[in-house]
Amino acid sequence: LMPEVLKAINHDTINTVFSFIPNTAETSFYGMVEAAQDELNKQKNDTILAEKETLTDARLQEILAHRLRTEKIAIKDAKLRTFITEDSSRDDLVAHVYDVTYGVVKPEDNLVIIDDSIVRGTTLKKSI
């Protein structure tokens, strides 16, 4: 999955926020972050090798300081099982079950989210 994610974001880990929804996707999220960290380490290595002739201590520290941006973009504020709710009220319930964290993702950012709401597939579509 990560090669396709990296291709979609043009390998831009600096302007990308990684997250998950709902809470049950957290385990998958850690696997995604591990793969993204491998890519970031490759980027750091390539940058260091490309700049090795002119690399200063300050620039090296700047390169090494880059971290993946991980955030909990949506937080479930109630222990509700929206996928078992009847069709007529599910969308409204899903829209109100999650609190979205505002201000973390800037307009120029990519947002990569692992979503494991496979039963109905409404969590992301109706919550964010």
Chimera marker file (.cmm) of the C-alpha trace (Angstrom):
<marker_set name="trace">
<marker id="1" x="0.000" y="0.000" z="0.000" r="1" g="1" b="0" radius="0.5"/>
<marker id="2" x="2.749" y="2.486" z="0.883" r="1" g="1" b="0" radius="0.5"/>
<marker id="3" x="4.292" y="2.644" z="-2.621" r="1" g="1" b="0" radius="0.5"/>
<marker id="4" x="0.896" y="3.771" z="-3.964" r="1" g="1" b="0" radius="0.5"/>
<marker id="5" x="0.458" y="6.286" z="-1.128" r="1" g="1" b="0" radius="0.5"/>
<marker id="6" x="3.921" y="7.738" z="-1.750" r="1" g="1" b="0" radius="0.5"/>
<marker id="7" x="3.207" y="7.992" z="-5.457" r="1" g="1" b="0" radius="0.5"/>
<marker id="8" x="-0.090" y="9.806" z="-4.740" r="1" g="1" b="0" radius="0.5"/>
<marker id="9" x="1.667" y="12.383" z="-2.536" r="1" g="1" b="0" radius="0.5"/>
<marker id="10" x="4.731" y="12.694" z="-4.833" r="1" g="1" b="0" radius="0.5"/>
<marker id="11" x="6.892" y="11.377" z="-1.970" r="1" g="1" b="0" radius="0.5"/>
<marker id="12" x="6.197" y="14.675" z="-0.144" r="1" g="1" b="0" radius="0.5"/>
<marker id="13" x="6.390" y="13.570" z="3.484" r="1" g="1" b="0" radius="0.5"/>
<marker id="14" x="7.057" y="17.142" z="4.627" r="1" g="1" b="0" radius="0.5"/>
<marker id="15" x="3.598" y="18.375" z="3.604" r="1" g="1" b="0" radius="0.5"/>
<marker id="16" x="1.663" y="15.251" z="4.545" r="1" g="1" b="0" radius="0.5"/>
<marker id="17" x="-0.330" y="14.410" z="7.661" r="1" g="1" b="0" radius="0.5"/>
<marker id="18" x="-0.937" y="10.727" z="8.445" r="1" g="1" b="0" radius="0.5"/>
<marker id="19" x="-3.956" y="9.655" z="10.484" r="1" g="1" b="0" radius="0.5"/>
<marker id="20" x="-6.596" y="6.967" z="10.989" r="1" g="1" b="0" radius="0.5"/>
<marker id="21" x="-10.332" y="6.648" z="11.463" r="1" g="1" b="0" radius="0.5"/>
<marker id="22" x="-12.092" y="5.016" z="13.305" r="1" g="1" b="0" radius="0.5"/>
<marker id="23" x="-10.218" y="3.925" z="16.417" r="1" g="1" b="0" radius="0.5"/>
<marker id="24" x="-10.117" y="0.313" z="15.242" r="1" g="1" b="0" radius="0.5"/>
<marker id="25" x="-7.790" y="1.376" z="12.395" r="1" g="1" b="0" radius="0.5"/>
<marker id="26" x="-5.028" y="2.315" z="14.841" r="1" g="1" b="0" radius="0.5"/>
<marker id="27" x="-3.101" y="-0.949" z="14.443" r="1" g="1" b="0" radius="0.5"/>
<marker id="28" x="-3.025" y="-0.584" z="10.652" r="1" g="1" b="0" radius="0.5"/>
<marker id="29" x="-2.014" y="3.050" z="11.111" r="1" g="1" b="0" radius="0.5"/>
<marker id="30" x="1.150" y="2.023" z="12.966" r="1" g="1" b="0" radius="0.5"/>
<marker id="31" x="2.135" y="-0.218" z="10.047" r="1" g="1" b="0" radius="0.5"/>
<marker id="32" x="1.541" y="2.634" z="7.616" r="1" g="1" b="0" radius="0.5"/>
<marker id="33" x="3.655" y="4.996" z="9.727" r="1" g="1" b="0" radius="0.5"/>
<marker id="34" x="6.465" y="2.457" z="9.907" r="1" g="1" b="0" radius="0.5"/>
<marker id="35" x="6.536" y="2.214" z="6.101" r="1" g="1" b="0" radius="0.5"/>
<marker id="36" x="6.348" y="6.013" z="5.788" r="1" g="1" b="0" radius="0.5"/>
<marker id="37" x="9.245" y="6.336" z="8.241" r="1" g="1" b="0" radius="0.5"/>
<marker id="38" x="11.322" y="4.034" z="6.038" r="1" g="1" b="0" radius="0.5"/>
<marker id="39" x="10.646" y="6.396" z="3.111" r="1" g="1" b="0" radius="0.5"/>
<marker id="40" x="11.533" y="9.434" z="5.210" r="1" g="1" b="0" radius="0.5"/>
<marker id="41" x="14.817" y="7.819" z="6.271" r="1" g="1" b="0" radius="0.5"/>
<marker id="42" x="15.590" y="7.138" z="2.593" r="1" g="1" b="0" radius="0.5"/>
<marker id="43" x="14.875" y="10.799" z="1.779" r="1" g="1" b="0" radius="0.5"/>
<marker id="44" x="17.155" y="11.953" z="4.603" r="1" g="1" b="0" radius="0.5"/>
<marker id="45" x="19.921" y="9.621" z="3.439" r="1" g="1" b="0" radius="0.5"/>
<marker id="46" x="19.634" y="10.797" z="-0.170" r="1" g="1" b="0" radius="0.5"/>
<marker id="47" x="19.726" y="14.456" z="0.914" r="1" g="1" b="0" radius="0.5"/>
<marker id="48" x="22.778" y="13.925" z="3.108" r="1" g="1" b="0" radius="0.5"/>
<marker id="49" x="24.642" y="12.123" z="0.316" r="1" g="1" b="0" radius="0.5"/>
<marker id="50" x="23.668" y="14.786" z="-2.238" r="1" g="1" b="0" radius="0.5"/>
<marker id="51" x="24.911" y="17.586" z="0.014" r="1" g="1" b="0" radius="0.5"/>
<marker id="52" x="27.913" y="15.808" z="1.545" r="1" g="1" b="0" radius="0.5"/>
<marker id="53" x="30.465" y="18.202" z="0.019" r="1" g="1" b="0" radius="0.5"/>
<marker id="54" x="28.833" y="21.316" z="1.497" r="1" g="1" b="0" radius="0.5"/>
<marker id="55" x="27.001" y="19.855" z="4.490" r="1" g="1" b="0" radius="0.5"/>
<marker id="56" x="27.267" y="21.913" z="7.666" r="1" g="1" b="0" radius="0.5"/>
<marker id="57" x="26.382" y="20.797" z="11.170" r="1" g="1" b="0" radius="0.5"/>
<marker id="58" x="23.354" y="23.112" z="11.143" r="1" g="1" b="0" radius="0.5"/>
<marker id="59" x="22.096" y="21.697" z="7.831" r="1" g="1" b="0" radius="0.5"/>
<marker id="60" x="22.629" y="18.135" z="9.025" r="1" g="1" b="0" radius="0.5"/>
<marker id="61" x="20.599" y="18.852" z="12.150" r="1" g="1" b="0" radius="0.5"/>
<marker id="62" x="17.853" y="20.380" z="9.984" r="1" g="1" b="0" radius="0.5"/>
<marker id="63" x="17.699" y="17.260" z="7.801" r="1" g="1" b="0" radius="0.5"/>
<marker id="64" x="17.703" y="14.882" z="10.754" r="1" g="1" b="0" radius="0.5"/>
<marker id="65" x="15.038" y="16.885" z="12.617" r="1" g="1" b="0" radius="0.5"/>
<marker id="66" x="12.367" y="16.204" z="9.994" r="1" g="1" b="0" radius="0.5"/>
<marker id="67" x="9.633" y="13.977" z="11.453" r="1" g="1" b="0" radius="0.5"/>
<marker id="68" x="6.489" y="12.477" z="10.043" r="1" g="1" b="0" radius="0.5"/>
<marker id="69" x="3.373" y="14.435" z="10.901" r="1" g="1" b="0" radius="0.5"/>
<marker id="70" x="0.888" y="12.144" z="12.587" r="1" g="1" b="0" radius="0.5"/>
<marker id="71" x="-2.353" y="13.422" z="14.059" r="1" g="1" b="0" radius="0.5"/>
<marker id="72" x="-5.611" y="12.057" z="15.318" r="1" g="1" b="0" radius="0.5"/>
<marker id="73" x="-7.786" y="13.959" z="12.851" r="1" g="1" b="0" radius="0.5"/>
<marker id="74" x="-11.120" y="12.616" z="14.063" r="1" g="1" b="0" radius="0.5"/>
<marker id="75" x="-11.921" y="11.557" z="17.600" r="1" g="1" b="0" radius="0.5"/>
<marker id="76" x="-14.940" y="9.455" z="18.419" r="1" g="1" b="0" radius="0.5"/>
<marker id="77" x="-16.732" y="11.254" z="21.241" r="1" g="1" b="0" radius="0.5"/>
<marker id="78" x="-19.134" y="8.442" z="22.079" r="1" g="1" b="0" radius="0.5"/>
<marker id="79" x="-19.010" y="4.661" z="22.090" r="1" g="1" b="0" radius="0.5"/>
<marker id="80" x="-21.594" y="4.235" z="19.371" r="1" g="1" b="0" radius="0.5"/>
<marker id="81" x="-21.723" y="1.490" z="16.777" r="1" g="1" b="0" radius="0.5"/>
<marker id="82" x="-22.904" y="3.429" z="13.739" r="1" g="1" b="0" radius="0.5"/>
<marker id="83" x="-22.680" y="0.509" z="11.311" r="1" g="1" b="0" radius="0.5"/>
<marker id="84" x="-25.563" y="-1.315" z="13.036" r="1" g="1" b="0" radius="0.5"/>
<marker id="85" x="-27.880" y="1.704" z="12.975" r="1" g="1" b="0" radius="0.5"/>
<marker id="86" x="-30.815" y="1.607" z="10.566" r="1" g="1" b="0" radius="0.5"/>
<marker id="87" x="-30.224" y="3.222" z="7.167" r="1" g="1" b="0" radius="0.5"/>
<marker id="88" x="-32.502" y="6.226" z="7.683" r="1" g="1" b="0" radius="0.5"/>
<marker id="89" x="-30.569" y="7.600" z="10.678" r="1" g="1" b="0" radius="0.5"/>
<marker id="90" x="-27.026" y="6.273" z="10.068" r="1" g="1" b="0" radius="0.5"/>
<marker id="91" x="-25.702" y="9.270" z="8.104" r="1" g="1" b="0" radius="0.5"/>
<marker id="92" x="-26.851" y="11.772" z="10.719" r="1" g="1" b="0" radius="0.5"/>
<marker id="93" x="-25.412" y="9.671" z="13.545" r="1" g="1" b="0" radius="0.5"/>
<marker id="94" x="-22.051" y="9.227" z="11.807" r="1" g="1" b="0" radius="0.5"/>
<marker id="95" x="-21.848" y="12.973" z="11.132" r="1" g="1" b="0" radius="0.5"/>
<marker id="96" x="-22.173" y="13.678" z="14.872" r="1" g="1" b="0" radius="0.5"/>
<marker id="97" x="-20.194" y="10.816" z="16.425" r="1" g="1" b="0" radius="0.5"/>
<marker id="98" x="-16.757" y="12.208" z="15.512" r="1" g="1" b="0" radius="0.5"/>
<marker id="99" x="-15.123" y="15.442" z="16.578" r="1" g="1" b="0" radius="0.5"/>
<marker id="100" x="-12.769" y="16.692" z="13.888" r="1" g="1" b="0" radius="0.5"/>
<marker id="101" x="-9.474" y="18.320" z="14.887" r="1" g="1" b="0" radius="0.5"/>
<marker id="102" x="-9.344" y="21.627" z="13.025" r="1" g="1" b="0" radius="0.5"/>
<marker id="103" x="-6.229" y="23.612" z="12.104" r="1" g="1" b="0" radius="0.5"/>
<marker id="104" x="-3.830" y="20.676" z="11.901" r="1" g="1" b="0" radius="0.5"/>
<marker id="105" x="-4.032" y="20.159" z="8.152" r="1" g="1" b="0" radius="0.5"/>
<marker id="106" x="-3.129" y="23.207" z="6.081" r="1" g="1" b="0" radius="0.5"/>
<marker id="107" x="-4.616" y="23.792" z="2.611" r="1" g="1" b="0" radius="0.5"/>
<marker id="108" x="-1.319" y="22.836" z="0.949" r="1" g="1" b="0" radius="0.5"/>
<marker id="109" x="-1.035" y="19.577" z="2.915" r="1" g="1" b="0" radius="0.5"/>
<marker id="110" x="-1.812" y="16.038" z="1.843" r="1" g="1" b="0" radius="0.5"/>
<marker id="111" x="-3.950" y="14.009" z="4.222" r="1" g="1" b="0" radius="0.5"/>
<marker id="112" x="-3.407" y="10.248" z="4.294" r="1" g="1" b="0" radius="0.5"/>
<marker id="113" x="-5.924" y="8.343" z="6.394" r="1" g="1" b="0" radius="0.5"/>
<marker id="114" x="-6.303" y="4.631" z="7.065" r="1" g="1" b="0" radius="0.5"/>
<marker id="115" x="-10.043" y="3.886" z="7.216" r="1" g="1" b="0" radius="0.5"/>
<marker id="116" x="-11.189" y="0.430" z="8.250" r="1" g="1" b="0" radius="0.5"/>
<marker id="117" x="-14.920" y="1.126" z="8.344" r="1" g="1" b="0" radius="0.5"/>
<marker id="118" x="-15.557" y="-1.528" z="5.747" r="1" g="1" b="0" radius="0.5"/>
<marker id="119" x="-19.038" y="-2.575" z="6.843" r="1" g="1" b="0" radius="0.5"/>
<marker id="120" x="-20.819" y="0.497" z="5.482" r="1" g="1" b="0" radius="0.5"/>
<marker id="121" x="-17.946" y="2.755" z="4.437" r="1" g="1" b="0" radius="0.5"/>
<marker id="122" x="-19.633" y="5.888" z="5.797" r="1" g="1" b="0" radius="0.5"/>
<marker id="123" x="-17.200" y="6.976" z="8.515" r="1" g="1" b="0" radius="0.5"/>
<marker id="124" x="-14.835" y="9.099" z="6.424" r="1" g="1" b="0" radius="0.5"/>
<marker id="125" x="-17.406" y="10.208" z="3.891" r="1" g="1" b="0" radius="0.5"/>
<marker id="126" x="-19.825" y="11.575" z="6.499" r="1" g="1" b="0" radius="0.5"/>
<marker id="127" x="-17.458" y="12.628" z="9.304" r="1" g="1" b="0" radius="0.5"/>
<marker id="128" x="-14.748" y="14.711" z="7.687" r="1" g="1" b="0" radius="0.5"/>
<link id1="1" id2="2" r="1" g="1" b="0" radius="0.2"/>
<link id1="2" id2="3" r="1" g="1" b="0" radius="0.2"/>
<link id1="3" id2="4" r="1" g="1" b="0" radius="0.2"/>
<link id1="4" id2="5" r="1" g="1" b="0" radius="0.2"/>
<link id1="5" id2="6" r="1" g="1" b="0" radius="0.2"/>
<link id1="6" id2="7" r="1" g="1" b="0" radius="0.2"/>
<link id1="7" id2="8" r="1" g="1" b="0" radius="0.2"/>
<link id1="8" id2="9" r="1" g="1" b="0" radius="0.2"/>
<link id1="9" id2="10" r="1" g="1" b="0" radius="0.2"/>
<link id1="10" id2="11" r="1" g="1" b="0" radius="0.2"/>
<link id1="11" id2="12" r="1" g="1" b="0" radius="0.2"/>
<link id1="12" id2="13" r="1" g="1" b="0" radius="0.2"/>
<link id1="13" id2="14" r="1" g="1" b="0" radius="0.2"/>
<link id1="14" id2="15" r="1" g="1" b="0" radius="0.2"/>
<link id1="15" id2="16" r="1" g="1" b="0" radius="0.2"/>
<link id1="16" id2="17" r="1" g="1" b="0" radius="0.2"/>
<link id1="17" id2="18" r="1" g="1" b="0" radius="0.2"/>
<link id1="18" id2="19" r="1" g="1" b="0" radius="0.2"/>
<link id1="19" id2="20" r="1" g="1" b="0" radius="0.2"/>
<link id1="20" id2="21" r="1" g="1" b="0" radius="0.2"/>
<link id1="21" id2="22" r="1" g="1" b="0" radius="0.2"/>
<link id1="22" id2="23" r="1" g="1" b="0" radius="0.2"/>
<link id1="23" id2="24" r="1" g="1" b="0" radius="0.2"/>
<link id1="24" id2="25" r="1" g="1" b="0" radius="0.2"/>
<link id1="25" id2="26" r="1" g="1" b="0" radius="0.2"/>
<link id1="26" id2="27" r="1" g="1" b="0" radius="0.2"/>
<link id1="27" id2="28" r="1" g="1" b="0" radius="0.2"/>
<link id1="28" id2="29" r="1" g="1" b="0" radius="0.2"/>
<link id1="29" id2="30" r="1" g="1" b="0" radius="0.2"/>
<link id1="30" id2="31" r="1" g="1" b="0" radius="0.2"/>
<link id1="31" id2="32" r="1" g="1" b="0" radius="0.2"/>
<link id1="32" id2="33" r="1" g="1" b="0" radius="0.2"/>
<link id1="33" id2="34" r="1" g="1" b="0" radius="0.2"/>
<link id1="34" id2="35" r="1" g="1" b="0" radius="0.2"/>
<link id1="35" id2="36" r="1" g="1" b="0" radius="0.2"/>
<link id1="36" id2="37" r="1" g="1" b="0" radius="0.2"/>
<link id1="37" id2="38" r="1" g="1" b="0" radius="0.2"/>
<link id1="38" id2="39" r="1" g="1" b="0" radius="0.2"/>
<link id1="39" id2="40" r="1" g="1" b="0" radius="0.2"/>
<link id1="40" id2="41" r="1" g="1" b="0" radius="0.2"/>
<link id1="41" id2="42" r="1" g="1" b="0" radius="0.2"/>
<link id1="42" id2="43" r="1" g="1" b="0" radius="0.2"/>
<link id1="43" id2="44" r="1" g="1" b="0" radius="0.2"/>
<link id1="44" id2="45" r="1" g="1" b="0" radius="0.2"/>
<link id1="45" id2="46" r="1" g="1" b="0" radius="0.2"/>
<link id1="46" id2="47" r="1" g="1" b="0" radius="0.2"/>
<link id1="47" id2="48" r="1" g="1" b="0" radius="0.2"/>
<link id1="48" id2="49" r="1" g="1" b="0" radius="0.2"/>
<link id1="49" id2="50" r="1" g="1" b="0" radius="0.2"/>
<link id1="50" id2="51" r="1" g="1" b="0" radius="0.2"/>
<link id1="51" id2="52" r="1" g="1" b="0" radius="0.2"/>
<link id1="52" id2="53" r="1" g="1" b="0" radius="0.2"/>
<link id1="53" id2="54" r="1" g="1" b="0" radius="0.2"/>
<link id1="54" id2="55" r="1" g="1" b="0" radius="0.2"/>
<link id1="55" id2="56" r="1" g="1" b="0" radius="0.2"/>
<link id1="56" id2="57" r="1" g="1" b="0" radius="0.2"/>
<link id1="57" id2="58" r="1" g="1" b="0" radius="0.2"/>
<link id1="58" id2="59" r="1" g="1" b="0" radius="0.2"/>
<link id1="59" id2="60" r="1" g="1" b="0" radius="0.2"/>
<link id1="60" id2="61" r="1" g="1" b="0" radius="0.2"/>
<link id1="61" id2="62" r="1" g="1" b="0" radius="0.2"/>
<link id1="62" id2="63" r="1" g="1" b="0" radius="0.2"/>
<link id1="63" id2="64" r="1" g="1" b="0" radius="0.2"/>
<link id1="64" id2="65" r="1" g="1" b="0" radius="0.2"/>
<link id1="65" id2="66" r="1" g="1" b="0" radius="0.2"/>
<link id1="66" id2="67" r="1" g="1" b="0" radius="0.2"/>
<link id1="67" id2="68" r="1" g="1" b="0" radius="0.2"/>
<link id1="68" id2="69" r="1" g="1" b="0" radius="0.2"/>
<link id1="69" id2="70" r="1" g="1" b="0" radius="0.2"/>
<link id1="70" id2="71" r="1" g="1" b="0" radius="0.2"/>
<link id1="71" id2="72" r="1" g="1" b="0" radius="0.2"/>
<link id1="72" id2="73" r="1" g="1" b="0" radius="0.2"/>
<link id1="73" id2="74" r="1" g="1" b="0" radius="0.2"/>
<link id1="74" id2="75" r="1" g="1" b="0" radius="0.2"/>
<link id1="75" id2="76" r="1" g="1" b="0" radius="0.2"/>
<link id1="76" id2="77" r="1" g="1" b="0" radius="0.2"/>
<link id1="77" id2="78" r="1" g="1" b="0" radius="0.2"/>
<link id1="78" id2="79" r="1" g="1" b="0" radius="0.2"/>
<link id1="79" id2="80" r="1" g="1" b="0" radius="0.2"/>
<link id1="80" id2="81" r="1" g="1" b="0" radius="0.2"/>
<link id1="81" id2="82" r="1" g="1" b="0" radius="0.2"/>
<link id1="82" id2="83" r="1" g="1" b="0" radius="0.2"/>
<link id1="83" id2="84" r="1" g="1" b="0" radius="0.2"/>
<link id1="84" id2="85" r="1" g="1" b="0" radius="0.2"/>
<link id1="85" id2="86" r="1" g="1" b="0" radius="0.2"/>
<link id1="86" id2="87" r="1" g="1" b="0" radius="0.2"/>
<link id1="87" id2="88" r="1" g="1" b="0" radius="0.2"/>
<link id1="88" id2="89" r="1" g="1" b="0" radius="0.2"/>
<link id1="89" id2="90" r="1" g="1" b="0" radius="0.2"/>
<link id1="90" id2="91" r="1" g="1" b="0" radius="0.2"/>
<link id1="91" id2="92" r="1" g="1" b="0" radius="0.2"/>
<link id1="92" id2="93" r="1" g="1" b="0" radius="0.2"/>
<link id1="93" id2="94" r="1" g="1" b="0" radius="0.2"/>
<link id1="94" id2="95" r="1" g="1" b="0" radius="0.2"/>
<link id1="95" id2="96" r="1" g="1" b="0" radius="0.2"/>
<link id1="96" id2="97" r="1" g="1" b="0" radius="0.2"/>
<link id1="97" id2="98" r="1" g="1" b="0" radius="0.2"/>
<link id1="98" id2="99" r="1" g="1" b="0" radius="0.2"/>
<link id1="99" id2="100" r="1" g="1" b="0" radius="0.2"/>
<link id1="100" id2="101" r="1" g="1" b="0" radius="0.2"/>
<link id1="101" id2="102" r="1" g="1" b="0" radius="0.2"/>
<link id1="102" id2="103" r="1" g="1" b="0" radius="0.2"/>
<link id1="103" id2="104" r="1" g="1" b="0" radius="0.2"/>
<link id1="104" id2="105" r="1" g="1" b="0" radius="0.2"/>
<link id1="105" id2="106" r="1" g="1" b="0" radius="0.2"/>
<link id1="106" id2="107" r="1" g="1" b="0" radius="0.2"/>
<link id1="107" id2="108" r="1" g="1" b="0" radius="0.2"/>
<link id1="108" id2="109" r="1" g="1" b="0" radius="0.2"/>
<link id1="109" id2="110" r="1" g="1" b="0" radius="0.2"/>
<link id1="110" id2="111" r="1" g="1" b="0" radius="0.2"/>
<link id1="111" id2="112" r="1" g="1" b="0" radius="0.2"/>
<link id1="112" id2="113" r="1" g="1" b="0" radius="0.2"/>
<link id1="113" id2="114" r="1" g="1" b="0" radius="0.2"/>
<link id1="114" id2="115" r="1" g="1" b="0" radius="0.2"/>
<link id1="115" id2="116" r="1" g="1" b="0" radius="0.2"/>
<link id1="116" id2="117" r="1" g="1" b="0" radius="0.2"/>
<link id1="117" id2="118" r="1" g="1" b="0" radius="0.2"/>
<link id1="118" id2="119" r="1" g="1" b="0" radius="0.2"/>
<link id1="119" id2="120" r="1" g="1" b="0" radius="0.2"/>
<link id1="120" id2="121" r="1" g="1" b="0" radius="0.2"/>
<link id1="121" id2="122" r="1" g="1" b="0" radius="0.2"/>
<link id1="122" id2="123" r="1" g="1" b="0" radius="0.2"/>
<link id1="123" id2="124" r="1" g="1" b="0" radius="0.2"/>
<link id1="124" id2="125" r="1" g="1" b="0" radius="0.2"/>
<link id1="125" id2="126" r="1" g="1" b="0" radius="0.2"/>
<link id1="126" id2="127" r="1" g="1" b="0" radius="0.2"/>
<link id1="127" id2="128" r="1" g="1" b="0" radius="0.2"/>
</marker_set>
